[in-house]
Structure formats: structure tokens, C-alpha cells
């Protein structure tokens, strides 16, 4: 049985977008990033990893309890994020 041909995309020069850089003298408004309400998953993972390592060090760097260290660190880090922030004056 013959293989079905897939349609080829034709490049149409009128449909291409060209982005130009602004002139050196022109001012472009800079958008400020909104403050993050919660850490990104990557930051959260890094915080948990750091805390798990601290727990490991507190235990005297003895191997064999990595899973327990990770779960404890995860509970602590997530618990801090769930607590309402109180302003101190």
C-alpha cells in the first residue's frame, strides 16, 4: 500500500513577522515584574532540598534517612508558606 503524502507547508513571505530593535536613542517603557505571591516550583524544590540537607547535617551526616529528611523538610517549608504573614512594626 502506498504511503500517504503529507501536505507541505509553503512559506509565504507576506505572512512572516519581522521584529526590529528600537533605536539606541528611543526610550522603551520597562515593565516591572509583579511581586510573586508564591515561589515557583523550582524555588520550592530548592528550598526543600536545602532544608533536607540542613536536617541531614543536624543528624550528624549519617546516611540512610534521606527520605525522612526530605519529607520533614517538605512539611516545614510548605508549613511556612501556608502561615499568614504578619507585619512587624
Backbone torsions as a table, in degrees:
resi	resn	phi	psi	omega
1	UNK	NA	138.1	-177.1
2	UNK	-74.2	145.2	180.0
3	UNK	-78.2	135.6	179.7
4	UNK	-70.7	138.0	179.1
5	UNK	-84.7	139.4	176.4
6	UNK	-91.5	141.7	-180.0
7	UNK	-66.7	141.0	178.8
8	UNK	-92.0	141.2	177.1
9	UNK	-82.7	131.7	177.8
10	UNK	-100.3	136.8	-179.6
11	UNK	-85.8	125.2	-179.9
12	UNK	-109.1	115.9	-174.4
13	UNK	-62.8	-23.0	-179.8
14	UNK	-76.5	-17.4	-178.5
15	UNK	-94.4	-4.1	179.7
16	UNK	-79.7	140.1	176.6
17	UNK	-99.9	138.9	177.5
18	UNK	-117.9	124.8	178.8
19	UNK	-103.1	128.2	-179.8
20	UNK	-108.1	150.6	177.9
21	UNK	-80.9	144.4	177.9
22	UNK	-69.5	155.6	176.9
23	UNK	-63.7	155.1	-177.5
24	UNK	-62.8	-31.1	-177.6
25	UNK	-86.3	-14.3	-177.2
26	UNK	-80.6	147.6	178.9
27	UNK	-101.8	131.0	179.4
28	UNK	-110.0	128.3	179.7
29	UNK	-62.3	135.8	-179.3
30	UNK	-99.1	126.9	177.9
31	UNK	-88.0	129.3	177.8
32	UNK	-87.4	140.1	178.9
33	UNK	-73.1	139.2	176.9
34	UNK	-71.1	144.7	178.6
35	UNK	-62.1	138.7	-177.2
36	UNK	-74.1	129.7	178.1
37	UNK	-75.8	-35.5	-179.7
38	UNK	-139.5	149.7	179.8
39	UNK	-65.8	152.6	177.5
40	UNK	-70.5	159.6	-179.9
41	UNK	-55.7	-34.2	179.7
42	UNK	-65.7	-44.7	178.7
43	UNK	-63.9	-40.4	-179.8
44	UNK	-61.8	-44.9	178.3
45	UNK	-61.5	-41.6	179.7
46	UNK	-65.7	-39.2	179.0
47	UNK	-65.1	-43.0	179.4
48	UNK	-65.1	-44.1	179.3
49	UNK	-59.9	-43.9	179.6
50	UNK	-62.5	-45.5	-179.3
51	UNK	-66.6	-38.4	177.6
52	UNK	-62.0	-38.5	178.3
53	UNK	-67.8	-38.5	176.9
54	UNK	-62.1	-41.6	178.0
55	UNK	-63.0	-42.7	177.4
56	UNK	-57.6	-44.4	178.8
57	UNK	-66.5	-38.9	178.8
58	UNK	-62.3	-30.8	179.0
59	UNK	-80.5	-0.2	179.0
60	UNK	90.7	21.6	176.9
61	UNK	59.5	33.0	177.5
62	UNK	-88.1	130.4	-178.1
63	UNK	-76.4	166.6	173.2
64	UNK	108.4	-7.3	-178.9
65	UNK	-126.6	31.9	-176.0
66	UNK	-61.7	-41.4	-179.9
67	UNK	-63.1	-44.2	178.7
68	UNK	-65.5	-39.5	177.9
69	UNK	-61.5	-43.3	-178.6
70	UNK	-64.4	-45.1	-178.8
71	UNK	-64.7	-39.9	177.8
72	UNK	-64.8	-43.2	179.3
73	UNK	-63.0	-40.5	179.9
74	UNK	-62.8	-44.7	178.1
75	UNK	-60.8	-43.9	-178.0
76	UNK	-65.9	-46.6	-177.7
77	UNK	-66.1	-46.6	179.6
78	UNK	-66.4	-33.6	176.8
79	UNK	-63.9	-39.3	177.0
80	UNK	-64.5	-36.9	-178.5
81	UNK	-71.6	-29.5	-178.3
82	UNK	-80.3	-21.1	-179.1
83	UNK	-71.3	137.5	177.7
84	UNK	-68.0	141.3	-180.0
85	UNK	-80.3	130.0	177.8
86	UNK	-110.4	135.3	-179.8
87	UNK	-84.7	132.8	177.5
88	UNK	-108.4	131.9	-177.4
89	UNK	-107.2	NA	NA
